[in-house]
Amino acid sequence: MLVRDIKRLVLVVGPVLFLLFLGASLWDSELAFRLRSHAGEFLGTAKMLEADYPHRRPYEPASGHNAAPSGAAPGHGHQETHREIFSLSTADKKYFPIKFGNQEAFNPNIIPHPTKDNTCIIVGQKATGPHDPKFNFFEVGCEAVFIDGTLRCLDDDDMPAILPVAPTVGLPLSCENEPGIAGMLGLNIGPHDARLLYGPTKPYLLFGSNSMFTCFGMWLQDFRTLMDWDAADETTDGDFARATELQRPPPFSGIEKNWFIFWDRDDTPHVHIDTFPTRVMARLHPDGSVGKDLSRYAAEQDERCLAHYLPPLPPRNESIHQATNSLRVTTCRRGDCDPGETNTVIVTIIQHKKYYDYHGEYEPYVVAFRDGTPFEIVGISEKPLWIHGREYLPGGEASEMFYLVSMNWKERGRNYHGYLDDEILLAFGIEDKGSGGVDVRAGDLLAGLGRCAEV
């Protein structure tokens, strides 16, 4: 009887876990790592998964750019392989935790509050979990302040507000040709992996959701329509007052994600679809449509620079993808110069993702490109960033999984444009368990760039 009941349980639970893993994998979040490892343990597939994700021996990274120095002690390799950045506001210079009330949320975002001093708005991802047969996803947000070194919701005992982002209705038939995706849209509802960002005049929420053009796409909405913005002099009329799906130069991929928006020196919006191995970007129109792909005008120089500064990738288990939103930076101290064609760049962060031993690691690289056509890349981090406070896991074979999400100016009113001495708030997820942030001057992020002109 017991054996028969166990077999029935496996027949029921096994497919459910498999579907949940597939759904989580659509958005490339840390939830996929957790479900993959747990499903493997439960279903006894650890040996099969080892073939897909081979073990890495101690101090043998798959890419030479991140190799620890010979004879390095566990936990100290980053001093040679990375460029460390430090928090300006914490006593120990480590990152600060982010807490969403009494709820768990991941993929954190931070922007300064539009009217209140010493107050931020934080937004993060939340899922109802496997007990929900439809596996709903939400973005949650709250006003937050620093209390005892932690950025936390003002109402710390309550759940942060669920942002009223309407679930989108896509074309389920567009998913039928995607391996493992058919039928999944009915199990996954709501926005995913949002980026809260400032444009030149107002804030936006960029998120993934069901698509009218492909299986899964990217949407943009004026953030002031989603949360009590508490700024009576601002109107929410205008572009993207409602969630608008963004298009791209053809062809669409089955799953579109990790895009970011940038504004040129004339404050014209563009959408940046991909950076590596080749860039794709286009002018963005208010209805979500786009112009032609602009990347070809600087493709030769860009690809040469990317290949030089980014680590070579093995055939499996590693990739490079876009991570944060963008900011426009004039490369002098505020008041020392005026923004111009030769001293102002668009800055974003991309990440080298590795997955070994059922554990993911993300290594962030800063990318800077011109703020006018042809938007050529001018610099890339020579070494990935290491946020002070990130630690190695027991044994020293791998480090904590920090995945960067958002990048916004710390001071209210900066919006999209700043200078080297202005402070930036970076927000990131930590493993499957928490969220953190660090405040750093723009000049500290750009200090380690290798110049494309020297390649």
HELIX and SHEET records of a PDB file:
HELIX    1   1 LEU A    2  SER A   25  1                                  24    
HELIX    2   2 GLU A   30  LEU A   43  1                                  14    
HELIX    3   3 ALA A   46  ASP A   52  1                                   7    
HELIX    4   4 GLY A   64  ASN A   66  5                                   3    
HELIX    5   5 HIS A   78  THR A   81  1                                   4    
HELIX    6   6 PRO A  172  CYS A  175  5                                   4    
HELIX    7   7 MET A  184  GLY A  186  5                                   3    
HELIX    8   8 PHE A  223  THR A  225  5                                   3    
HELIX    9   9 SER A  295  ALA A  298  5                                   4    
HELIX   10  10 ALA A  299  TYR A  309  1                                  11    
HELIX   11  11 ALA A  442  LEU A  446  1                                   5    
HELIX   12  12 CYS A  452  GLU A  454  5                                   3    
SHEET    1   A 2 ARG A  83  ILE A  85  0                                        
SHEET    2   A 2 LEU A 385  ILE A 387  1                                        
SHEET    1   B 8 PHE A 106  PRO A 112  0                                        
SHEET    2   B 8 CYS A 120  ALA A 127 -1                                        
SHEET    3   B 8 PHE A 137  ILE A 147 -1                                        
SHEET    4   B 8 THR A 150  CYS A 153 -1                                        
SHEET    5   B 8 PHE A  96  LYS A  99  1                                        
SHEET    6   B 8 GLY A 434  ARG A 441 -1                                        
SHEET    7   B 8 GLU A 423  ILE A 430 -1                                        
SHEET    8   B 8 PHE A 402  TRP A 409 -1                                        
SHEET    1   C 4 PHE A 106  PRO A 112  0                                        
SHEET    2   C 4 CYS A 120  ALA A 127 -1                                        
SHEET    3   C 4 PHE A 137  ILE A 147 -1                                        
SHEET    4   C 4 ALA A 161  ILE A 162 -1                                        
SHEET    1   D 4 HIS A 192  TYR A 198  0                                        
SHEET    2   D 4 PRO A 203  ASN A 210 -1                                        
SHEET    3   D 4 PHE A 216  ASP A 222 -1                                        
SHEET    4   D 4 THR A 244  GLU A 245 -1                                        
SHEET    1   E 3 PHE A 260  TRP A 263  0                                        
SHEET    2   E 3 PRO A 269  ASP A 274 -1                                        
SHEET    3   E 3 VAL A 280  ARG A 283 -1                                        
SHEET    1   F 4 GLU A 318  GLN A 322  0                                        
SHEET    2   F 4 THR A 344  TYR A 356 -1                                        
SHEET    3   F 4 LEU A 327  THR A 330 -1                                        
SHEET    4   F 4 HIS A 417  TYR A 419  1                                        
SHEET    1   G 5 GLU A 318  GLN A 322  0                                        
SHEET    2   G 5 THR A 344  TYR A 356 -1                                        
SHEET    3   G 5 HIS A 359  ARG A 370 -1                                        
SHEET    4   G 5 ILE A 377  SER A 381 -1                                        
SHEET    5   G 5 LEU A 449  ARG A 451 -1                                        
END                                                                             
